[in-house]
Amino acid sequence: MIFQGVPVSMGVAIGQVAKPKLELLNVGRDHIEDPEHQIERFEKALVASKRQLERLINSLRADERLTELKIVESQQMMLDDTTLLEGVKDHIRRLCCTAEYAVSEIVDHFVGTFAGFEDEYLRERVGDVHDMGERLIRNLMGKREPFLAGMDKQAIIVVHDLPPSAAAQIDPQKVLGLATDVGGMTSHTAIISRALEIPAVVGLSNLSRRAEEGDTLILDGRKGIAILEPAPELLKKYRRIQKEERAKLKSLAKLRNLPSETSDGFTIELAANIELLSEVDAVRAYGAQGVGLYRSEFLFLNREDLPSEGEQYEAYSVVARQLAPQPVVIRTVDIGGDKFLSHPEVPVEINPYLGCRAIRFSLKKPDTFKVQLRAILRASATGNVRLMFPMVSSLEELREAKEIVEECKAELDSEGKSYDDGIEVGIMVEVPSVAVMADQFAREVDFFSIGTNDLIQYTLAVDRGNPAISDLYQPFHPAVLRLLRTIVEAGHSAGIWVGLCGEMGANPLAVPFLVGLGIDELSVSPVNVPVVKATLRAISFREAAELAAELVNLPTAEAIHRCLHDALPEEVRRFVELDPVVT
């Protein structure tokens, strides 16, 4: 039986089903005579909940599991939310109900509010709110909290939804894979499984109702499917695939310390895209040469307040110090589009991809922008930090942003705080207006970093998140290839380096074309670094340049794709079939 879901973490898992028993909490509305006693019970449960989370936070911090730490800390902040706390107490007094019922009602109200948001990231936070409420009710009832780390054998976890606090306690030595009925790319199951490199598929509808404890399950994190009680021949096929993937990873691991250069000696800087501090280890493990894109918005999401300068400085400087002298390109916050602040200052927009996002948001909130710029500048004194602005669409925006950087430098000078006065400042090239005017922009920045994800969707007028038109999102569309050539040529003519940090750079099919353009840097997810390096080392720059010159004159994406596939060396062609992250 095959279940289709959403692939959120690569790899194939084969094993028995484990269905952790998450005890249902039934709360009735009982009339009580002493509301103040119920409020006292609630406050004791609140203290107990905070202590539990504090113990979990200390454990995660000691194990340096920073992804899970961030998730649990966000729940800890919820327990200090005055709207929640006062709402529960007011409910108890007005309705003369138990603390359990009041918590349940207030949490349901919060859950309904979050579930009504159009944005996927905010909808996924329903799990945080619900999990926090369940913790409070369990403590009011004197029940034990669910605990996944006690699994006594290796298995694939199958549940309707995995509570964030339970997900944070996953033992990667025991959990072979994660399968949930609900969830998306930004769910905690997705975030944690990627951080732990555990195969995971979410959005599997009713798998948890059909699967029984001990059933055999194949979880394909490449295609987003779960196969329950597979036929022997299918099980044999997937064991072979699993073996091939392990062999591929083993062969790629040998490339870790080899240079990222073509067979005829053309060198390209191969960096990594990250958003979490915990990914720094993966940057080193996979042999990346620093960070080509540090997505700073993770510090801003899933919280009611804005991160302070000190908090941001600490996050940026930790990465800079750990990777020095390798470069770390920090992108200023790219809020909007598919990422939103849980903050009242940020309005919900009808068309957020074309609205007040990224640099537009920052320039409209100069005080918030300056806090981040000061933190990045200060971090530049601790390592090789570069600064990058996202979604620039005009020279006026770029110049205004650079003026604010100079203001921040002047402030830091007056305060006697250190920074790298020669810090490189660049822009993401992801809007067609910048690509068309690349020669003008190249005169005013130190580097370009091409964000192909947005550049493709804006150039082709295709929402890359809309499954109804996903076939129209074509990285190899002739117009896209010609724009990439324009950008690289304009950058090199002005004497600046040009990188690429979109998903296109992780596709082995695209690498020969990008190399042929003379791209200086490719930045991809850490796990994709070995595949890209293997492709680089299997091709020659001379042949790639000839190929690129031919491709930009082909009329269709299909013709370009066919030509690239035919030109790909046999030793790396198999990565196109095996690698799940390829776009």
C-alpha positions in Angstrom: 0.0 0.0 0.0 1.5 3.3 -1.1 0.9 6.6 0.6 1.9 9.9 -1.1 3.2 12.7 1.0 5.7 15.6 1.1 9.4 14.8 1.1 11.2 16.9 3.7 14.4 15.0 4.5 16.4 12.9 2.0 17.2 9.3 2.1 15.5 5.9 2.3 14.5 4.2 5.5 13.4 0.5 5.8 12.2 -0.9 9.1 9.4 -1.7 11.4 6.7 0.8 12.4 6.8 2.3 15.9 3.7 4.2 17.0 4.4 6.1 20.2 1.4 6.3 22.4 0.6 10.0 23.0 -2.0 9.8 25.7 -5.2 11.6 24.9 -6.3 14.2 27.5 -10.0 14.4 28.1 -11.0 17.7 29.7 -14.6 18.3 30.8 -16.3 21.5 31.9 -16.9 21.1 35.6 -18.4 23.9 37.7 -16.1 24.8 40.7 -16.7 26.9 43.7 -13.2 28.3 44.4 -11.7 29.9 41.3 -8.7 31.2 43.2 -7.7 27.6 44.1 -7.8 26.7 40.3 -5.7 29.7 39.5 -3.2 28.5 42.2 -3.2 25.1 40.5 -2.6 26.7 37.1 0.4 28.7 38.4 1.9 25.6 39.9 1.5 23.7 36.6 3.1 26.7 34.9 6.1 26.5 37.1 6.4 22.7 36.6 6.1 23.1 32.8 8.9 25.7 32.8 11.1 23.5 34.8 10.6 20.6 32.4 11.4 22.7 29.4 14.5 24.1 31.2 15.8 20.6 31.8 15.2 19.8 28.2 16.9 23.0 27.1 20.0 22.3 29.2 20.2 18.7 27.8 19.9 20.0 24.2 22.4 22.7 24.8 24.9 20.2 26.3 24.5 18.0 23.2 24.8 21.1 20.9 21.5 20.2 19.3 20.8 23.8 18.4 17.9 23.3 16.0 15.9 21.5 18.6 17.0 24.0 21.2 15.5 26.9 19.2 12.2 25.1 19.0 11.9 24.3 22.7 13.0 27.9 23.6 10.1 29.2 21.6 7.7 27.1 23.7 9.4 28.4 26.8 8.6 32.0 25.6 5.0 31.0 25.1 4.7 30.2 28.8 5.5 33.8 29.5 2.9 35.2 27.1 0.7 37.6 29.2 -2.2 37.2 26.8 -2.2 33.5 27.4 -1.7 33.7 31.1 -4.3 36.4 31.8 -6.7 34.7 29.4 -6.6 31.5 31.4 -7.1 33.3 34.7 -9.9 35.4 33.3 -11.6 32.3 32.0 -11.4 30.5 35.3 -12.9 33.5 37.2 -15.7 34.2 34.6 -16.8 30.6 34.0 -16.0 29.2 37.4 -14.3 26.3 35.6 -11.3 24.1 36.2 -7.8 25.2 35.3 -7.7 22.3 32.8 -10.8 23.5 31.0 -9.6 27.1 30.9 -6.3 26.1 29.4 -8.0 23.9 26.8 -10.3 26.7 25.8 -7.7 29.4 25.5 -5.3 27.1 23.7 -8.0 26.1 21.2 -8.6 29.8 20.6 -4.9 30.4 19.8 -4.8 27.2 17.6 -7.8 28.5 15.6 -6.1 31.8 15.1 -2.9 30.3 13.8 -4.7 27.6 11.7 -6.5 30.4 9.9 -3.3 32.0 8.5 -2.6 31.6 4.8 1.2 31.4 5.4 2.4 27.8 5.8 5.1 28.7 8.4 2.5 30.3 10.7 0.0 27.4 10.2 2.8 25.0 11.2 3.1 26.8 14.6 -0.2 25.3 15.6 1.8 22.4 16.8 3.8 24.6 19.2 0.7 26.1 20.7 -1.1 22.8 21.1 2.0 21.1 22.5 2.4 23.8 25.1 -1.3 23.5 26.1 -1.0 19.7 26.4 2.1 20.1 28.7 0.2 22.4 31.0 -2.9 20.1 31.2 -0.7 17.0 31.8 0.9 18.8 34.7 -2.5 19.8 36.1 -3.6 16.2 35.9 -0.4 14.8 37.2 0.3 12.8 34.1 3.7 11.9 32.6 4.9 13.7 29.5 5.4 11.6 26.3 9.0 10.6 25.8 10.3 9.2 22.5 13.9 8.8 23.5 13.0 5.6 25.4 12.6 3.5 22.2 14.4 0.2 22.8 15.0 -0.7 19.1 15.5 0.9 15.8 12.3 1.7 14.0 10.4 4.2 11.8 8.2 6.5 13.8 4.6 6.8 12.4 2.3 9.3 14.1 -0.5 11.7 13.1 1.6 14.6 14.2 4.8 14.7 16.2 4.7 17.2 19.1 7.6 19.6 19.0 8.8 18.7 22.5 8.8 15.0 21.5 10.5 15.7 18.2 13.3 17.5 20.1 14.0 14.4 22.1 14.5 12.0 19.1 17.5 9.7 19.4 19.0 9.5 15.8 20.6 6.2 16.7 17.2 4.6 17.2 14.9 6.5 14.8 15.4 5.3 11.3 12.8 7.7 9.8 9.8 9.9 10.5 6.4 9.7 8.9 3.5 11.9 9.8 -0.1 12.4 8.5 0.2 16.1 8.6 2.9 18.8 8.2 4.8 20.7 5.6 8.3 21.8 4.7 8.5 24.1 7.7 7.0 21.8 10.3 9.2 20.8 13.2 9.3 17.2 12.0 10.9 18.6 8.7 13.3 20.9 10.4 14.6 18.4 13.0 14.8 15.5 10.5 16.9 17.5 8.2 19.2 18.6 11.0 19.6 15.0 12.2 19.8 13.7 8.5 16.9 11.3 9.2 14.7 10.4 6.2 11.3 12.0 6.6 8.0 12.3 4.8 5.0 14.4 6.1 1.5 15.0 4.9 0.8 11.2 4.5 -2.9 11.7 5.3 -4.0 8.5 7.0 -0.9 6.4 7.3 -1.0 6.4 11.1 -4.5 4.9 11.0 -3.6 2.2 8.6 -0.2 1.2 10.0 0.2 -1.1 12.9 3.0 -1.4 15.4 5.7 -3.8 13.9 4.5 -3.5 10.3 7.2 -3.3 7.7 7.5 0.2 6.1 9.6 1.7 3.3 10.0 5.5 3.7 11.3 7.2 0.6 12.5 10.7 1.5 13.4 11.4 -2.1 10.0 10.9 -3.7 7.8 11.6 -0.6 6.2 8.2 -0.4 5.6 5.6 2.3 5.1 1.9 1.3 3.3 -0.2 3.9 3.9 -3.9 4.0 5.7 -3.9 0.6 5.8 -6.9 -1.7 9.1 -8.9 -1.5 10.3 -7.7 -4.9 9.7 -4.1 -4.0 11.5 -4.5 -0.7 14.4 -6.1 -2.5 14.5 -3.1 -5.0 14.6 -0.6 -2.2 17.3 -2.4 -0.3 19.3 -2.2 -3.5 18.6 1.5 -3.7 19.6 2.0 -0.1 22.8 0.1 -0.7 23.5 2.2 -3.8 22.9 5.4 -1.8 25.3 4.3 0.9 27.9 3.4 -1.7 27.4 6.8 -3.3 27.8 8.6 0.0 30.9 6.6 0.8 32.5 7.4 -2.6 31.6 11.1 -2.3 33.1 11.2 1.2 36.6 10.6 -0.3 36.3 14.0 -2.1 36.0 16.0 1.2 39.6 17.3 1.2 40.1 17.5 -2.6 39.9 20.8 -4.3 36.7 21.9 -6.1 38.2 22.3 -9.5 37.6 21.0 -13.1 39.7 18.3 -14.7 41.7 21.1 -16.5 42.3 23.1 -13.3 39.6 25.7 -13.3 38.8 26.4 -9.6 35.3 27.3 -8.2 34.7 28.2 -4.6 32.2 25.6 -3.3 30.3 26.9 -0.2 27.2 26.0 1.7 23.8 27.5 2.4 22.7 27.4 6.1 20.1 28.9 8.4 20.8 27.2 11.7 23.9 27.3 13.9 23.7 23.5 14.2 24.5 23.3 10.4 28.1 24.6 10.9 29.2 21.0 11.7 27.7 19.9 8.4 29.5 22.6 6.5 32.8 21.2 7.7 31.8 17.5 7.4 30.9 17.8 3.8 33.9 19.8 2.8 32.3 23.2 2.0 34.6 26.3 1.8 32.6 28.5 4.1 29.1 29.7 3.9 27.8 31.4 0.7 24.4 32.1 2.2 23.5 32.4 5.9 19.7 32.9 6.0 19.4 35.2 9.0 15.5 35.2 9.1 15.4 32.0 11.3 16.4 34.3 14.2 13.3 36.4 13.5 10.6 33.7 13.1 8.3 32.1 15.5 8.6 34.8 18.2 6.7 37.8 19.5 9.7 40.1 19.9 12.5 41.1 17.6 16.0 39.7 18.2 18.3 42.1 20.0 21.6 43.3 18.6 23.4 41.1 21.2 21.5 38.0 20.3 22.1 38.5 16.6 25.8 39.3 17.1 26.3 36.1 19.1 24.6 34.0 16.4 26.6 35.6 13.5 29.9 35.6 15.4 29.7 32.0 16.4 29.5 30.9 12.8 32.2 33.4 11.7 34.6 32.2 14.5 34.0 28.5 13.9 34.6 28.8 10.1 37.4 31.4 10.0 39.3 32.2 7.8 36.7 30.8 5.4 34.1 33.4 4.3 30.5 33.6 5.7 28.0 35.6 3.6 25.2 36.9 5.8 22.0 37.8 4.1 20.0 40.5 5.8 16.5 39.3 6.8 14.4 38.1 4.0 11.0 38.3 5.6 7.9 38.0 3.4 7.1 35.7 0.5 6.9 32.3 2.2 8.4 33.5 5.5 6.6 35.8 8.0 7.4 37.3 11.4 5.0 36.4 14.2 5.0 40.1 15.0 2.2 42.7 14.9 4.4 45.2 12.9 4.2 42.9 9.9 0.9 43.1 7.9 -0.5 40.1 6.1 -0.4 40.9 2.4 -2.6 39.6 -0.5 0.5 38.9 -2.6 3.5 38.7 -0.3 6.0 37.5 -3.0 5.5 40.9 -4.6 4.9 42.9 -1.5 6.9 44.4 1.4 9.5 41.7 1.8 13.3 41.4 2.2 15.2 44.7 1.5 11.8 46.6 1.2 10.8 45.5 4.7 14.2 46.5 6.1 14.2 49.9 4.5 10.7 50.6 5.8 11.9 49.6 9.3 15.3 51.4 9.5 15.6 51.0 13.3 15.2 47.2 13.0 17.5 47.2 10.0 20.2 49.1 11.9 20.1 46.6 14.7 20.9 43.8 12.3 23.5 45.7 10.4 25.3 46.6 13.6 25.3 43.0 14.7 26.7 41.8 11.3 29.3 44.5 11.3 30.5 43.7 14.8 30.6 40.0 13.8 32.9 40.9 10.9 35.6 41.6 13.5 35.5 37.9 14.6 35.9 36.3 11.1 35.7 36.6 7.4 32.1 38.1 7.2 30.5 39.4 4.0 27.2 41.3 3.9 24.4 40.8 1.4 21.1 42.5 0.6 18.2 40.3 -0.7 15.6 41.2 -3.4 17.1 44.5 -4.4 15.2 45.8 -7.5 16.6 49.3 -8.0 19.8 51.3 -7.6 17.9 53.6 -5.2 17.3 50.7 -2.8 20.9 49.6 -2.9 22.2 53.1 -2.3 19.8 53.7 0.6 20.9 50.4 2.2 24.6 51.3 1.8 24.0 54.7 3.4 22.5 53.0 6.4 25.6 50.7 6.6 27.8 53.8 6.7 25.6 55.3 9.5 26.1 52.1 11.5 29.8 52.2 11.0 29.9 55.8 12.3 27.9 54.8 15.3 30.2 51.8 16.1 33.3 54.1 15.6 31.9 56.6 18.2 31.2 53.7 20.6 34.7 52.2 20.1 33.3 48.9 18.8 35.4 46.9 16.4 34.3 45.8 12.9 35.9 45.2 9.5 35.9 48.5 7.7 36.6 46.7 4.4 33.7 44.2 4.7 32.5 43.2 1.3 28.9 44.3 0.5 26.9 42.5 -2.2 23.4 41.8 -3.4 21.3 38.9 -4.3 20.4 39.0 -8.0 16.9 37.5 -8.0 14.8 40.2 -9.7 14.8 40.6 -13.5 15.2 44.3 -13.3 18.6 43.8 -11.6 19.6 41.1 -14.0 18.9 43.4 -17.0 20.8 46.3 -15.4 23.6 44.1 -13.9 26.3 46.3 -15.5 25.0 49.3 -13.5 24.7 47.4 -10.2 28.1 45.8 -10.6 29.8 49.2 -10.3 28.3 49.7 -6.8 28.9 46.3 -5.1 31.7 44.0 -4.2 29.9 40.8 -5.4 26.8 39.3 -6.9 25.1 36.2 -5.6 22.4 34.8 -7.9 19.3 33.6 -6.2 17.9 31.3 -8.9 14.8 30.2 -7.0 13.2 33.7 -7.1 14.9 34.8 -10.4 13.3 31.9 -12.2 9.8 32.4 -10.8 9.9 36.1 -11.4 11.3 35.8 -14.9 8.8 33.1 -15.9 5.8 34.5 -13.8 5.5 31.1 -12.2 4.7 30.6 -8.5 7.2 27.9 -7.6 5.0 26.8 -4.7 1.9 26.2 -6.8 1.6 22.5 -7.7 -0.9 23.3 -10.4 1.7 25.0 -12.5 4.9 23.4 -11.2 5.7 22.0 -14.7 6.1 25.6 -15.9 8.9 26.3 -13.4 11.8 25.6 -15.7 15.4 26.3 -14.5 16.6 25.5 -18.0 14.3 27.9 -19.8 16.3 29.7 -22.5 15.4 33.1 -20.9 16.8 32.0 -17.6 20.1 30.8 -19.1 20.5 34.1 -21.1 19.9 36.2 -17.9 22.5 34.1 -16.0 25.0 34.8 -18.8 24.2 38.5 -18.7 24.7 38.7 -14.9 28.1 36.8 -14.9 29.5 38.8 -17.8 28.4 42.1 -16.2 30.0 41.2 -12.9 33.3 40.1 -14.4 33.5 43.2 -16.7 33.3 45.3 -13.5 35.9 43.2 -11.7 33.7 41.6 -9.1 33.1 38.0 -8.3 29.8 36.3 -9.0 28.3 33.4 -7.0 25.1 31.4 -7.2 23.2 30.3 -4.1 19.9 28.9 -5.5 18.8 25.3 -5.8 19.9 25.3 -9.4 23.5 25.1 -8.3 22.8 21.7 -6.6 21.7 20.1 -9.8 24.5 18.1 -11.5 22.8 18.8 -14.8 23.2 22.6 -14.4 26.8 22.5 -13.1 28.5 22.2 -16.5 26.6 25.2 -17.8 27.4 27.3 -14.8 31.0 26.4 -14.9 31.0 27.3 -18.6 29.7 30.7 -17.8 32.8 31.2 -15.5 30.8 31.4 -12.3 33.2 32.0 -9.3 31.2 30.4 -6.5 28.5 27.9 -6.0 26.7 27.7 -2.7 24.4 24.8 -2.0 22.9 22.8 1.0 25.8 21.2 2.9 24.6 17.7 1.9 24.8 18.6 -1.8 28.4 19.8 -1.7 29.9 16.3 -2.4 27.7 15.8 -5.5 28.6 19.2 -6.9 32.3 18.6 -6.3 32.2 15.3 -8.0 30.5 16.9 -11.0 33.1 19.7 -11.1 36.0 17.3 -11.0 34.6 15.2 -13.8 34.2 18.0 -16.4 36.7 20.3 -18.2 36.2 24.1 -18.2 37.1 24.3 -21.9 34.3 21.8 -22.9 31.9 23.5 -20.4 32.5 26.9 -22.0 31.8 25.5 -25.4 28.6 23.8 -24.1 27.4 27.0 -22.4 27.9 29.0 -25.7 25.8 26.4 -27.5 23.0 26.2 -24.8 22.1 29.9 -24.7 21.1 29.6 -28.4 18.8 26.7 -28.0 15.1 27.6 -28.3 13.4 25.4 -25.6 14.0 24.1 -22.1 13.5 20.5 -23.4 16.3 20.9 -26.0 18.6 22.4 -23.3 17.8 19.6 -20.8 18.5 16.9 -23.4 21.8 18.5 -24.4 22.9 18.8 -20.7 22.0 15.2 -20.0 23.9 14.0 -23.0 27.0 16.1 -22.0 27.1 14.9 -18.4 30.0 12.5 -17.7 28.9 8.9 -17.1 30.5 8.8 -13.6 28.2 11.6 -12.3 25.0 10.9 -14.3 23.8 8.5 -11.7 23.7 11.3 -9.1 20.9 12.9 -11.2 18.8 9.8 -10.5 19.8 9.2 -6.9 20.0 12.8 -5.5 16.6 13.8 -4.1 17.4 17.5 -3.7 17.8 18.1 -7.4 15.5 20.7 -8.9 
